[in-house]
Amino acid sequence: MKTFFSFNIFVILLLTTYHGVLMSPLYNKRTDSICTQVITPQSTDSRMIIGYFPGYNSQYSYSHYSNYSFNDYVSQIPWNITHLNWIAFRPDDASNKIIPLKSNHEFLNKTVSFRNANRLPVKIFLAIVLSGNIDINFNPSFANGTSKDRNTFVTNVINFVHNYGLDGVDLEYPNRFNCGKWLNDQNFSPLIDELSSALKVINKELSITVGPIPIKELNPDSVSFVNVMATQINIIQNLTTPTDKTGPSITLNQVLAIMSDWSKIVKPSKLNLGVDFYGIIELTTPIDMGSLDNNQIAPRNLIKAPFTTLYPSIDYFYDKCSFQMINSIQLYPWYYMKQQSGPLINSCKAKNEWIRKFDSSTSTTYLYKSGASSLVTGSPTPLYEYYYISYEDPQSIQYKLKLIINSSYGGIAISDIYADSSDKEMLSVITSVFPVSYRNIGSTFNNGNNNSKNSNVNQFSNDVSSSSIYTIIMTILIILCCCGICYCKKFKPSITLPSTNSKNHMNPRTPRTHRTPRAPRVPRTPMIPNTPTTTPSRLQPVGIVWAEV
């Protein structure tokens, strides 16, 4: 029985893993004794998990910002996602306007080769960033409104995708932050239609990355899905119209309203909610307050930098509209928040004099810590400056995952998948609710575009589906055989075969089950005068029937 039990355990592990990745057939609820968490039930429908990755940083060391070492970065990419959006050019790189084919993308080649060699069902898209510090108003592909002008850009994109063996393109809407930097804004929808048509010819997909304001001229049939990056809304608005108050970069109610507006143009199943894996650090002005337990009440310091000393874990913040560095705001990746010098022991408990709070009215998490203090002349009460961090964590993201499920949205888009912790904590929370199972990849993530079904990824998905069914059937047959063997061994009758030297005749009938056979009766030989007694023929067993030889 021990062998049979071990075999069953092996079969269960075999059916729930593939290439070492757990397929998560069961949902392990996340509980925490320190902070209350909303447990989102596991999604019964497959969802998209899109991760943006700064491929342009693979040309040099990127250890300043995240835990990735590009000497061995391919194996460090979290492959339990559905789409990897590869940002090939920096946001301030003019190459985004032309997508040159001959540019060096050695690590993109390695990434695609790794995906193909390991037969991973992850689609790799070229992510084109157009909201960066590049002036597209003088580029013919965007400035003019004719198909002939846009043709050069479309042709270059198609050649790039074909040359590197990619699965599609993600194009960012230049005015997604409503900054008004693109003068010929109405040229975007025709560009999308033409690029989509060209990609469909080679069985590739097109998605777009947008902001909170819907594009009314957009043709939903031209895109496979839309990534709505509903992040940093309040930070950007405070830069243009300062409220002088610290607060969350975006609230759950704001997210709900933004996604609802987009649902009026694009069906919900094609909308992916965008999130960030890093915090926004701000500094308050000197105030007479003992704490910041009440959120959104402290005046913001719009001049002084939160940290005058540049730590390796802190990065600069650039205004998405002016493309200028904002001195009063800094970025704090999730990866560094639990480091030795960071503010968190775990996702629910702070350290190093930081205080963690969850604002239930906005469904957001924030940290604060008192900084420098000063005394006002004639006042015994000191004034304090506070560091304030608004960020996404495992508790706050549960509300967004629940929103995605309840509203039947397509999935989630992570703007900076490289900013996750080394143990991929934030992504693990997402995959615990949206399990990436290789059993149903085949037709799930091709929303609205069946032209890509001949791609290598979908072909592999179909192969996996067939092989999984075959494996399950064979496993069931093996288990039934083992059960039958154990059953026979348990109830096998104890039969004592007679010695071949016996001179007695045997009853040729098969003994009854669970019954010790009686000794065979010796038939009486009739006594015939003057007739010698014949010797009984010797019987030998053949199978389970006694035959005379």
N, C-alpha and C positions, 0 to 999 in steps of 0.2 A: 504493500500500500504506500510506503514511503516513496518508492520509485514512481508510482502512478501519480502521487501528489506533486512531486517535483516536476513531472512531465507537464501537468496542467499549468503550473506556474510558468514554465517555459513557454507554453503555447500562448498564455495571456500576454506575456511580455512581447512575444513575437508579433502578435496582432496589434499591439498598441504602440509599436515603435517602427521607425523606418529611417535608415541612415543615422541612427542614434538620436533621432528627434522624437520626443514623446508626442503622440497624437492627441493627448488629452481627451479620452472618451468620457472622463468624469471630471466634475468641477470641484476643486478643493476650495472651499470658502475661506476667504481671508478674514481672520479675526485678529483683534489687537486689544490687549487689556488696558492700554494707555489712552488711546483715542478711539472714539466711536467711529465705525466705518459702515457705510451703506453697502450691503452685500448685493451686488447686481447678479441676478440669475444668469447662468450661462446661455448665450445666444443659441437658439435652435437652428438659425439660418447662418450660412457662411457669410462672413464680412470681409471687406478689404482692409488690409493694413499696409499703408503706403509710408515708406521712410525716405526722406530726402537725405542725400549723402554728398558732402562737399568734395567731389572727386578732384577738383582743381588743386586741393591742398595735398593730394598725394604726390605732387611734384616736389614737395619738401616736407620737413618734419612738422607734424601737427600736434605734437605732444603738449603744446602750450594750452590748448583749449579742451582736449578730451583725453580719454584713455587709449586712443588708437595709436599704434606704432605702425607706420606705413611700410616698415620692413617686412611685417607679417600681417598686414591689415586685412587681407582677403579672408583669412580664417576667423578674424575678429568681427567681421560684419555679422550682425544678427540676421540670420537667414530664415528665421521663423516669421517672415512677413510674406506678403503677396506681391508687392511691387517695390522695387528699389529705384528711386528717382535720382539718377546720377547727374549732379551739377558739374558740367565739364568746364565751365568758364566762370571766373569770378564775377560778382555782381557789377563791378566797375570796369569789366573788360569789354572793350568795344567788339570783341569777337562774337558776343551775343547777337549782334546785329547781322552777322554774315555767316556764322557757323563754318569756319574754314575746315576743309576736310583734311588738309595736310598737317594740322597742328598735332603736337605730341600728346598722346593719351595712352601711354604704356600701361598704366594701372587699370584703365578701363578694359583694355584687352585681357589683362590677367583676371579681372573680375568676371568677365563674360566666360572666359575659358574655365575658371573654377566652377562657375554655375553649371556649365555644360558637362564638365567631366564628372561632377557629382550628381548630375541629373536632378538638380534642385528645381522645383516648380515655382520659381520666382521670376517675374517679368522685370526686365531692366529697361527703363525709359531714359531718354535724354531729356534732362530738365533744363529748359532755357529760361534764364532770369532776365527780365526786361525792366524791372523796377529799380535797378541799381543806378549807379552814378554814370550813366551813359546817355548821351543826347541822341535820341532816335528820330528827332523831328527833321533831320536833314538826310536821313537814310531813305533812299527811294522805296524800299520795301514797305516802309511804314508811313512816310510823309505823304506820299502820293496815293491816289485812290484808284489806280488802274491795276488790272490783273497782270499786265506786262511788267509793271514795276515790282509786284510781289513775287513774280515768277523766280527771280534769282534767289531770293531767300528760301522759297519752297524747295527749289532744286537742290540747294546746298544741304538743307535739312535731310532730304530723302537720301542723298549720297552718303551723308554722315551715318545715318541709321543703318543703311545697307552695308557700309564698309565695316562697321564695328559689330554687326550682328545683333542689333538691339531689337526690342519688341515694340517700341513705340516712342512717342514724344509727349512731354508735358510742357506746355507753353504758358508762361505767366502773363497775366493781364497787366500791362504797364501802369495803368491807373488804378490798381487794386486798392490803394490807400486814398483814392480820391484827391490826389494832390494837384491834378490838372497839368501835369508835366508834358503829356502827349497831346499835342494840338489837334492831330487828326484822329481823334478817338474812334470815330465811326469806321475807320479802316480796319479795326480789329476783327469784327465779325466776318467780313469777306475773306480776310486772311485765314481765319479758322476754317471756313468752308473749303477753300482751295487746298489748304494743307491736309485737311481730313480726306478729301477725295484722292489726293496723291498717295497718302499712306494706305488707304484701303486697296489701292491697286497692287501693292506689295504685301498685303495681308498684315498690316501694322495698325496700331491703335493711336488715338490722340486723346489726351486729357488736358485740362487747363487748371491753372492755379489762380484763384480770384480772391478778392477781399469781401468786405461786408455788404457792398452795394451791388445788387444784381445788374447784369448786362442785359438790357431789354431786347437788344437786337440779336442776341445769341440764338443760333439754331441748335436746339438740344440734340438733334439727330447727328450733328457733326462731331460730337464728342462722346467718348465711351463713359466718362465720368468727370465730375467737377470737384476739385479740392478747395473747400471754402476755409481759408485761413483766418478764422475768427479769433485772432490773438492780438494783444497789445493795443486794443482799440482805445482804451482810456489813456494810455501813455502817449499815443500819437496825438490824440485830441488835446491833451493837456499841453503839448508843445505848441500847438497852434492857438488854442484858446485856454490858457492856464486857469485851472480851478484852485490852484495853490493848496491842494489837499492830497495827501498820500492816499493810496487805495489800490484795490486789485486792478490788474491790467485789463481784465474783462470779467464780468459777472455771468452767472449761469442764465439769468433772465435775458441778458444781452445776446448770448449765444443762441438761446431759443428764438429770439426775434429775428436774428440774422438768418438762421437756417429756415425759418418759416417764410421769410421773404424770398429766398432762393427757391423754395419749393413751389412757388407760384409760376416759375419759369421752367425749372428742370424737375423731373419726377424724383421723389425722395430717394429711391433706390440707386440713383446715380450721383448722389451728393455724399461727400466724405467730409466729416468735421475735422478741422485742423487744430492741433495743439502744439505747445512748446514744451521742451524738456529743460528749460533753464529759467532762472528767476530774474526779476528786475529789481535792482538795488537803488534805493533813493535815500536821501538824507533830509531830515526835517530841519526847520529853522529852530533856534533856541526857544523852548517853550516851558511853561510852568506846569508840568504834568508828571504824575508819578508813574504812569504807564501808558501804553497804547492798546489797552485791552478793548477799547471801542474803536473800531476801524473807521477809516476815512474822516478823521477829524484833525489830524496834525498838518500844519502848513508845510509845504514842500520847499526845500532850499533849491532854487533854480540856478544858483551860481557855483556853489562849492561842490567839489567831487565827493562822493561818499567815502572813498578810500584814497587818500592822497598818495599812499605808497602802492605801487602797482604789484599786486600779488599774482603769482602764476595762475591762480584760479579765477581771476577777474578779467573780464574782457570788456572792450569798449562798446558803447551803444551808438549807432548811427541813425540819424533821423531819416526815415524812409522817404520823406518828401524833399528835404533840402540836401540830403546826402552828406550832411555835416556831422562831425562827432559831437555828441551832447555830453558835456562835462559832468552834468549833474545826475546822469543815469549810467549805470553799469550793469553788465550781465554776469550772472552766476550760474554756470552749468550744474545740473543735478549731480553730475559725477563728482564734483568737489564738495558738495554740501555735507557729505558724511566722512570727509577726510579728517585727519587729526586736528587740523586747524579750522575745520568747518563748523557750522552752527548746529549740526544734527548728530545725535547718537544713532538713532534710527529714524524711520519715517514719521514717528509720532512723538519723539522726545528730543528736546533741544539740549545743547551744552554750550560751554564757553560763554556763559552769561547771556545767551540768546533766549528768548521766550517765544514759544510757538503757540499760535492761535488759529482756530478754524472759525470763520465767520459763517454761521448757518444762514444768515439772511442773504448772502451772495453766493454761498457754496464755494468759497475760496479759502485758501490757506495763506497765512503770512507769518513772518518772523520779525521781531524787532529787538533792538539792543540799545541801551543808553550809551552815548558816546561822550563827547566833551561836555563839561559843565562850566557855567560862568555865573558870577554874582552881579546883580544889578545894584547900582549904588542906592543905598537906603532901603534895600529889600533883603530880608534874611533868607528868602527862598531862592535856591539856585535855579538856573535855567539849564535845560538839558537839550542836547541834540540827539536824535535817535536815528539809528540805521533801520531802514524798513525794506523788507524783501517780500514781494508778491510773487508766488510761484505755483506751479502744478505739482501735486504729489499724489501718492496712491489713494488718499482719501478724497481729494477734490475731483480726481479724474473719474471716480466711480459714478458721479452724477452725470457726467457727459456720456459715459458708456451706456448708462440707463436711458438717457435721452435718445441716443442712436437707436437703441432697440425699440423703445416705445414709439418712435416716429418712423421706423422702418427705413432709416438712412443706410447708405451703402457700406459705410465703414468709417475709418479714422485715418487721418493723414498727419504724420509726425514731421514737423518742420526741421528738426535737428536730431535725428536718431543717434548721431554720434555723441550727443551730450548726455546720454543715459549713463547710469553707474556701471561699474565693471561687472556686476552680477546681473545687469539688465533688469533692474527692479521695476522700472516703469513699464517696460515692454512686457514683462511677465504679468503685470496686473492686466494689461490689455488682452494678452493671449489667454489668460484664465477665463475671460468672458467671451472673447472671440477666438476660440481655438483654431489654429491653422492645421487642419487635418488633411493629410495627403489623400484621404479617401474621397473627398468631394471637390477637389481643385478643378476638375475637368471643365465644367461649364459654369462655374460660379462667378469667376472674376472677369467675365467678358461681357459686361453689362452693355447691351444694346449693339454690340459689334461682333457678329459671328464670323467675320471675314478672317479672323486670326486663328481659326481653329486648326489650320494646317501648320502652325508654328511648332517648333521643337518642344516648347513647354507644354502646349496642349496635347501634342502627340504623346508625350511622356505621361501626362495626366491620364489619358485613356488607357495606356499600357498598365499604369499602376492600378487603375480601377479594375481591369480585367484580372490582373494577377492577384489582387486582393480577394476577389470573389473565389478564384481558384484555390487560394491558400486557405480560405475559410472552409470551403467544402472538403478539402483534403484533411484539414485538421479535425473536422467533425467525424469523418470516417475513421481516422486514426483513434480518436477517443472512443468511438463505439466499439472498435475492435478490441481495444484494451479492456473496456468494460466487459465484453463478452468473454475474454480470456480469464479475467478475475472471477467472473461468475462460474465458469466451468471448473476452475480450480477449487472454488469453495464448496461446490455441490457434487464433485466427482465421487461416484460410489467406490467403496473399497471392495475390489474383486480379487479373489485368490485363485490364480490359475492352477489347475491340477498338474501334477507331475506327468511328464511325457512317458514315465515308466509305468503308469497305472495300467492295470489290465482290465479295468472296469469300463463299461460303456458309459458315455456322458449323455445327458439330456441335451439335444441340439438347440433348445430354446434359449434365447438371450435372457440373462437374469434381470429381474425387475429392479428399478432404481431404488436406492436407499434400503436395499434388502440383501442380506448375505445369502447367496445361493445355497440351497440344500445340496447335500452330497448326492451325486447321481445314483439313481437306482440301477441295480444290475438286473438286466432282463433274464428271466428264467429260461433256460434252454430246455426245450422238450426232450424228454428221455425216450429215445427210439431204440428199441433193442437192436443190438449188433451194429449200431451206428456210432462211430467215434464222436466225442464232443469237440466241436469246432472252437478254435481260439478266437475271441473277439478281435475285430480289426482295431488297430491302434488309430486314435484320432489326434490330429494336430491343429492348432489354432491358425486360421487364416482371417486376419482382420478381427472382426467381432463375431464371426460365424464359424462354427466348428464343422469342418468338412472331413470326410473320410478319404484316406489315402491308401 
